[in-house]
């Protein structure tokens, strides 16, 4: 059997990665959770900015509904909200 070649998924030096991992190990669970929440919020903001560019006449409520439908998927969105988002 041919073994796949391992590829390096980062250009960060090993020494720096070790420092980063050590910092994460020492970080409190609350701080880790805050970082995750901030990253999620940033991603949501980027997605909503893209929706506003795609639908310039959409109001904030419409943008949120479109984002929620894309984020949850149509089936779950309809189960949760009972209506279809207008796109």
TAUR-V530743 format. One record per pair of residues at least 24 apart in sequence whose C-alpha atoms are under 6 Angstrom apart, sorted by the first residue. I is the first residue (numbers start at 1). GAP is how many residues later the second one is. D is the distance in Angstrom with one decimal. If there is no record, write none. Layout:
i=I gap=GAP d=D
i=I gap=GAP d=D
This chain:
none
